[in-house]
Amino acid sequence: MRAAQLRAIQQDIKRNLTSRDLTPESVARRHAVSARTLRDMFKNEATTFTDYVLEQRLALAHRMLCSRLYDHLTISAIAFDSGFGDISYFNHAFRRRYGATPSDTRNAVPRADDVPG
């Protein structure tokens, strides 16, 4: 039962990544559990609520930076669209997670004009 509830909570988090009110308390309320229970569920998975949210936001930003569909957006816009409120924190966390800056990641993606004709 707990595993299914945790999957539902994780899906809720993914759907609400851009919300500035993505807190353990708000998610716990939506799932009718206490914030402590929610934290314990993540602890049992060897992570924390905060780390899970950060990982999901970074993964979203990474996908956007690697997709030509988002070339029209600035890196700052991608950070904000991924749920980050602080560009400096985003840059630091991104580099720590992926070993490259957001700019380097974006520039490493082949573009149509990079492909030999």
C-alpha positions as CSV (number, residue, x, y, z in Angstrom):
1,M,0.0,0.0,0.0
2,R,2.8,2.4,0.9
3,A,4.6,1.8,-2.4
4,A,1.5,2.7,-4.4
5,Q,1.0,5.8,-2.3
6,L,4.6,6.8,-2.8
7,R,4.3,6.4,-6.5
8,A,1.2,8.6,-6.5
9,I,3.0,11.2,-4.5
10,Q,6.0,11.1,-6.9
11,Q,3.6,11.5,-9.8
12,D,2.0,14.5,-8.0
13,I,5.4,16.0,-7.5
14,K,6.3,15.6,-11.2
15,R,3.0,17.2,-12.2
16,N,3.6,20.2,-9.9
17,L,7.4,20.7,-10.4
18,T,6.9,24.4,-11.4
19,S,4.8,25.2,-8.3
20,R,6.5,27.6,-5.9
21,D,4.3,25.9,-3.2
22,L,5.7,22.4,-3.7
23,T,6.4,21.6,0.0
24,P,6.1,18.4,2.0
25,E,3.2,20.0,3.8
26,S,1.2,20.8,0.6
27,V,1.9,17.4,-1.0
28,A,1.0,15.6,2.2
29,R,-2.2,17.5,2.5
30,R,-3.2,16.5,-1.1
31,H,-2.5,12.8,-0.2
32,A,-4.1,12.9,3.3
33,V,-0.9,12.0,5.1
34,S,1.1,13.9,7.6
35,A,4.3,15.7,6.5
36,R,6.2,13.4,8.8
37,T,4.8,10.3,7.1
38,L,5.6,11.8,3.8
39,R,9.2,12.4,4.8
40,D,9.5,8.9,6.2
41,M,8.3,7.5,2.9
42,F,11.1,9.2,1.1
43,K,13.6,8.2,3.8
44,N,12.7,4.6,3.3
45,E,13.7,5.1,-0.3
46,A,17.1,6.5,0.8
47,T,16.3,10.0,-0.2
48,T,14.5,13.1,1.0
49,F,11.5,15.0,-0.3
50,T,13.8,17.9,-1.1
51,D,16.4,15.8,-2.9
52,Y,13.7,14.1,-5.0
53,V,12.1,17.4,-6.0
54,L,15.6,18.8,-6.9
55,E,16.4,15.7,-9.0
56,Q,13.1,15.9,-10.9
57,R,13.6,19.7,-11.6
58,L,17.1,19.2,-12.8
59,A,16.0,16.3,-15.0
60,L,13.3,18.5,-16.5
61,A,15.8,21.4,-17.1
62,H,18.3,18.9,-18.7
63,R,15.7,17.5,-21.1
64,M,14.7,21.1,-22.1
65,L,18.3,22.1,-22.6
66,C,18.9,19.1,-24.8
67,S,15.9,19.6,-26.9
68,R,15.8,22.0,-29.9
69,L,12.2,22.6,-29.1
70,Y,13.3,25.0,-26.3
71,D,16.1,26.8,-28.2
72,H,14.0,30.0,-28.1
73,L,14.1,30.0,-24.3
74,T,17.0,31.5,-22.4
75,I,18.7,29.3,-19.8
76,S,17.1,31.5,-17.1
77,A,13.7,30.9,-18.5
78,I,14.3,27.1,-18.6
79,A,15.4,27.3,-15.0
80,F,12.3,29.1,-13.9
81,D,10.1,26.9,-16.1
82,S,11.6,23.9,-14.3
83,G,10.6,25.3,-10.9
84,F,13.8,27.0,-9.8
85,G,13.4,30.5,-8.3
86,D,17.1,31.3,-8.1
87,I,19.3,31.1,-11.2
88,S,22.5,30.9,-9.2
89,Y,21.3,27.9,-7.2
90,F,20.1,26.3,-10.5
91,N,23.5,26.7,-12.1
92,H,25.3,25.3,-9.1
93,A,23.0,22.4,-8.7
94,F,23.0,21.6,-12.4
95,R,26.8,21.6,-12.6
96,R,27.0,19.4,-9.5
97,R,24.5,16.9,-10.9
98,Y,25.6,16.8,-14.6
99,G,29.3,17.9,-14.4
100,A,28.7,20.6,-16.9
101,T,27.1,24.0,-17.0
102,P,23.7,24.5,-18.5
103,S,25.3,26.5,-21.3
104,D,27.8,23.7,-22.0
105,T,25.0,21.2,-22.0
106,R,22.9,23.2,-24.4
107,N,25.9,23.8,-26.7
108,A,26.8,20.1,-26.8
109,V,23.4,19.2,-28.5
110,P,23.8,18.9,-32.3
111,R,21.9,21.5,-34.2
112,A,20.5,21.2,-37.7
113,D,23.2,23.5,-39.0
114,D,25.9,21.4,-37.3
115,V,25.0,18.3,-39.4
116,P,27.1,17.9,-42.5
117,G,25.0,18.2,-45.6
